[in-house]
Amino acid sequence: MRIAVTGSIATDHLMTFPGRFADQFIAEQLHTVSLSFLVDTLEVRRGGVAPNICFGMGQLGVAPVLVGAAGADFGEYRAWLERHGVDTASVRISEVVQTARFVCTTDADHNQIGSFYAGAMREARLIELKTVADRVQGLDLVLISADDPEAMLRHTEECRSRSIPFAADFSQQIARMDGDGIRTLLDGASYLFSNEYEKGLIESKTGWSDEEILGKVGHRVTTLGARGVRIEACGEDPVEVGVPQEEARADPTGVGDAFRAGFLSGVAWGVGLERAAQLGCMLATLVIETVGTQEYELRRDHFVDRFAKAYGDGAAADIHGHLARVLSGRPPGRSGPVR
C-alpha cells in the first residue's frame, strides 16, 4: 500500500529562560514592549507534522512518501529521513526562502513565547499530486495534514477529482479555518483525525452534528489523551483502544503525529482498525517517553513485549510478522538533535 503524507516541514528552535516572563513586564508599558531574554539553552530539533508522521511510518517499514515544501537548508533533514525509510523525492525545494521554523522560549514557570515562520511552507500549494502519483506508480491513500491552507484545499480537491482516497487531519490549522473550509476538507475523507477538543470545534464550525459528519467520512478517529482513541463509522459499533503504561513521561510533543504513523502503518499492513489503533497508541507512548518527536528507538523485541503486555499475546502475534520483516533487535541508527 502506497501512502503519501502531505503537511508542514519545519525545524523547532527551543530555548529556555531561567527567569519568569511575568517579572519583566511593566503593566503601564505593555503598549510599548521591547524586551530581550538571555537564554541558557538552545535545542534545534526536527519537526513538522508530515516528517514526524513519515518518520514513524518509515520506522515500521511502510516507506511513506513525504509531500511538502522546504528550503535549501533541508539537506541534512532530508538525509536523516531517507536513512529512516522515508521517500523524500517529492519534497519541493524553494529557491527563495528557508524551511518553516518554530522559535520558542520557555521560562521557569513553563510559560512560552513563540513565533512560527511559514517560509517555504507557502509553496506547498504549488505541488501537484498527479506528479507524485506518477513517480511512485500510484497512490492508495493521501494523508492531508496541517500545512499551507491553500495547499490543503488543493490536495483535497485533487484527490477527489482523481479518485485517490484521502484522510483529513487539520490539527493546528483548524483554529484559522472557517466552516466552509472545514466542510470542504473533510467531505468524502476515508479517515478524519482529530483530538477530542478539535472534534467539538469541527462540529461547532461546520454546524454539522456528529452523526452528519459520520455520514460524510469513512471512519472518524478521535484521540482521547490518556484515555486512548475511539474509532467510529456509520452503522458500526465504536472501536475503543486504551494506551499502554508509560515507563516515563518526558515530552508530549509529537504524540499525535506518532499515533497517526502507527495507525496508518496498521492500515497499510491490513491488520484491522483495532490493531492499527493499538499500534498507533504504542508508538505514541514511545514518543511521550522521549524528548523530541523523532528521537525514539523502535526495537522489535521490546516493542512486541510491551504491545503484548498492553493488548495481549494474540494482538502481539498479529503484528509480530510485520515487525520481523523490518526491524532487528537493535535500534536503528540515530544522530541526535539537529545542530
C-alpha positions in Angstrom: 0.0 0.0 0.0 1.5 3.3 -1.1 0.7 6.2 1.3 1.7 9.9 0.8 1.7 12.3 3.7 1.3 16.0 3.0 1.9 18.6 5.6 4.3 21.1 7.1 8.0 20.5 7.2 9.8 22.6 9.9 12.6 22.8 12.4 12.0 23.8 16.1 14.3 26.1 17.8 13.6 25.7 21.6 15.2 28.0 24.2 15.0 28.2 28.0 15.0 31.4 30.0 15.9 30.8 33.7 13.7 33.7 35.0 10.0 34.5 34.8 8.5 36.4 31.9 5.9 38.0 34.3 8.7 39.7 36.2 9.9 41.5 33.1 6.6 43.2 32.1 5.5 46.6 33.4 1.8 47.0 33.4 1.8 50.7 32.4 4.2 50.0 29.5 2.6 46.9 27.8 1.7 49.1 24.8 5.4 49.6 24.0 7.1 46.3 25.0 10.8 46.0 24.0 12.5 43.0 25.6 15.4 40.7 25.0 15.9 37.5 27.1 19.3 36.0 27.7 18.6 32.2 27.4 20.5 29.3 28.9 20.0 26.6 26.3 19.1 26.1 22.7 17.9 22.9 21.1 17.2 22.7 17.3 15.0 19.7 16.6 13.4 18.2 13.5 9.7 18.9 13.3 6.7 19.5 11.1 3.7 17.2 11.2 4.4 15.4 7.9 8.0 14.4 8.6 7.0 13.4 12.2 4.4 11.0 10.8 6.6 9.8 8.0 9.5 9.1 10.4 7.2 6.7 12.4 5.9 5.0 9.3 9.4 4.6 7.9 10.5 3.0 11.2 7.7 0.5 10.7 8.8 -0.2 7.1 5.9 1.3 5.3 8.1 3.6 3.1 5.8 6.7 3.1 6.1 9.4 0.5 6.7 12.8 2.1 5.0 15.7 0.2 5.6 19.3 1.3 7.8 22.3 0.7 11.2 23.1 2.3 14.1 25.4 1.7 17.7 24.9 0.5 18.6 24.2 4.2 16.7 20.9 4.1 19.7 18.8 3.1 20.6 17.4 6.5 17.0 16.8 7.4 16.4 15.0 4.1 19.3 12.7 4.7 18.0 11.8 8.2 14.6 11.0 6.9 15.9 8.9 4.0 18.1 6.9 6.4 14.9 6.1 8.3 12.9 4.8 5.3 11.1 8.0 4.1 10.8 8.8 0.4 11.6 12.5 0.1 11.9 12.8 -3.7 8.5 14.7 -3.8 9.6 17.5 -1.4 9.6 20.8 -3.3 12.7 22.9 -2.5 12.2 26.7 -2.6 14.7 28.8 -4.3 14.0 31.9 -2.3 13.1 31.1 1.3 14.1 28.7 4.1 12.3 25.8 5.6 9.5 26.7 8.1 10.7 27.4 11.6 9.2 27.5 15.1 11.1 29.6 17.6 10.0 29.3 21.2 11.4 30.4 24.6 10.1 28.8 27.8 10.6 30.4 31.2 11.0 28.9 34.7 7.2 28.7 35.1 6.8 26.9 31.7 5.2 29.9 30.1 6.1 30.2 26.5 6.7 33.0 23.9 6.9 31.6 20.4 6.9 32.6 16.7 6.2 30.5 13.6 7.8 31.4 10.3 6.0 29.7 7.4 8.8 30.2 4.9 8.8 27.6 2.2 5.6 26.0 3.5 3.6 28.6 1.5 4.9 26.9 -1.7 3.3 23.6 -0.9 0.2 24.9 -2.8 2.3 24.6 -6.0 2.7 20.8 -5.6 0.6 18.6 -7.9 -0.3 15.2 -6.5 -0.5 13.7 -10.0 3.2 14.2 -10.4 3.8 12.4 -7.1 1.4 9.5 -8.0 3.0 9.1 -11.5 6.5 8.9 -9.9 5.6 6.2 -7.5 3.2 4.4 -9.8 0.1 5.2 -8.0 -1.1 6.3 -4.5 -3.5 4.2 -2.4 -4.1 6.9 0.3 -3.1 10.6 0.9 -3.0 12.0 4.4 -3.7 15.7 4.2 -2.3 17.1 7.4 -1.7 20.7 8.7 0.0 22.7 6.0 -0.4 25.9 4.0 -4.2 26.2 3.9 -4.3 26.7 0.2 -2.2 23.5 -0.2 -4.6 21.5 1.9 -7.5 22.6 -0.2 -5.7 21.9 -3.5 -4.6 18.5 -2.4 -8.1 17.6 -1.2 -9.7 18.7 -4.4 -7.2 16.9 -6.5 -7.7 13.7 -4.5 -11.4 13.9 -5.2 -11.0 14.7 -8.9 -8.5 11.8 -9.4 -10.4 9.4 -7.2 -7.5 9.0 -4.7 -8.6 8.0 -1.2 -7.6 10.7 1.3 -7.5 11.2 5.1 -8.3 14.6 6.7 -6.1 15.8 9.6 -6.5 19.6 10.3 -4.7 19.7 13.7 -3.0 23.1 14.2 -4.8 24.7 11.2 -8.3 24.2 12.5 -8.1 27.4 14.6 -7.8 29.6 11.4 -10.3 27.7 9.3 -13.9 28.7 8.8 -16.8 26.3 8.5 -16.8 26.3 4.7 -13.1 25.3 4.6 -13.5 22.5 7.1 -16.6 21.2 5.3 -14.6 21.1 2.0 -11.6 19.3 3.6 -13.5 16.5 5.4 -16.3 15.6 3.0 -15.5 12.2 1.5 -12.4 11.5 3.6 -11.7 7.9 4.2 -10.5 8.9 7.7 -11.0 12.0 9.8 -8.4 12.5 12.5 -8.8 14.9 15.4 -8.4 15.1 19.2 -11.4 15.4 21.5 -11.3 19.2 21.6 -10.9 19.5 17.8 -13.8 17.1 17.4 -16.1 19.6 19.1 -14.6 22.5 17.2 -15.2 20.8 13.9 -18.9 20.3 14.8 -19.2 23.9 16.0 -17.6 25.5 13.0 -19.3 23.3 10.3 -22.7 23.3 12.0 -22.8 19.5 11.4 -23.7 17.1 14.1 -21.5 14.1 15.0 -24.0 11.8 13.0 -23.9 14.1 10.0 -20.1 14.1 9.9 -20.0 10.3 10.3 -22.2 10.2 7.2 -19.6 12.2 5.2 -16.4 10.2 6.1 -15.4 6.6 6.2 -14.1 6.5 9.8 -13.8 9.2 12.4 -10.7 8.7 14.5 -10.6 10.7 17.8 -7.7 10.6 20.1 -8.7 11.0 23.8 -5.4 11.7 25.5 -4.7 9.3 28.4 -8.0 7.5 27.6 -6.7 6.3 24.2 -8.6 6.5 21.0 -12.1 6.0 19.6 -12.9 5.0 16.0 -16.5 5.4 14.7 -18.3 4.7 11.4 -21.9 4.8 10.4 -23.7 1.6 11.2 -20.8 0.1 13.2 -20.1 -0.2 16.9 -17.3 2.1 18.0 -13.8 0.7 18.5 -12.1 2.0 21.6 -8.5 1.3 22.5 -6.6 2.3 25.6 -3.0 3.3 25.9 0.0 1.3 27.2 1.5 2.0 30.5 4.2 4.7 30.3 7.7 4.0 31.6 8.4 7.7 31.8 6.8 11.0 30.8 9.4 13.2 29.1 7.7 15.3 26.4 4.2 15.1 24.9 5.2 16.9 21.7 4.6 14.8 18.6 2.4 12.2 20.3 -0.5 12.8 17.9 1.8 12.5 14.9 3.2 9.2 16.2 -0.3 7.8 16.7 -1.1 8.6 13.1 2.1 7.0 11.9 1.3 3.8 13.8 -2.4 3.8 12.8 -1.6 4.3 9.1 1.1 1.6 9.2 -1.5 -0.8 10.6 -3.9 0.2 7.8 -1.1 -0.5 5.3 -0.4 -3.9 6.9 -4.1 -4.8 6.8 -4.3 -5.8 10.4 -7.7 -4.2 11.1 -8.7 -0.9 12.8 -8.4 -2.1 16.3 -4.8 -3.4 15.8 -4.0 -0.3 13.8 -5.2 1.9 16.7 -3.2 -0.2 19.2 -0.1 0.2 17.0 -0.6 3.9 17.0 -1.0 4.1 20.7 2.1 2.1 21.3 4.1 4.3 19.0 2.7 7.4 20.7 3.8 6.0 24.1 7.4 5.7 22.8 7.3 9.4 21.8 5.9 10.6 25.1 8.8 8.8 26.9 11.4 10.7 24.7 12.4 14.3 24.3 11.9 15.1 20.6 9.5 14.0 18.0 11.9 11.8 16.1 14.3 10.6 18.8 12.6 7.4 20.0 14.0 4.0 19.4 11.9 1.2 17.9 13.3 -2.2 18.8 11.4 -5.3 17.8 11.5 -7.4 20.9 11.0 -4.5 23.3 8.1 -3.2 21.2 6.4 -6.6 20.9 6.8 -7.3 24.6 5.2 -4.0 25.6 2.5 -4.5 23.0 1.6 -7.9 24.4 1.6 -6.5 27.9 -0.8 -3.8 26.9 -3.1 -5.7 24.4 -2.5 -9.4 24.9 -0.4 -12.1 23.2 -2.9 -12.5 20.4 -2.6 -8.9 19.4 1.1 -9.1 19.6 1.1 -12.1 17.3 -0.9 -10.2 14.7 1.8 -7.6 14.3 4.9 -9.6 15.0 5.4 -10.9 11.5 5.2 -7.4 10.1 7.7 -6.1 12.6 10.0 -9.0 11.9 10.3 -8.1 8.3 11.5 -4.5 9.0 13.2 -4.5 12.5 16.1 -6.2 14.0 16.5 -6.5 17.8 18.8 -3.4 17.6 17.8 0.2 17.4 18.2 2.0 14.1 20.9 4.5 13.5 20.5 7.8 15.3 22.3 11.1 15.2 20.6 13.1 17.9 19.2 16.7 17.5 19.9 18.8 14.5 22.9 21.1 15.2 
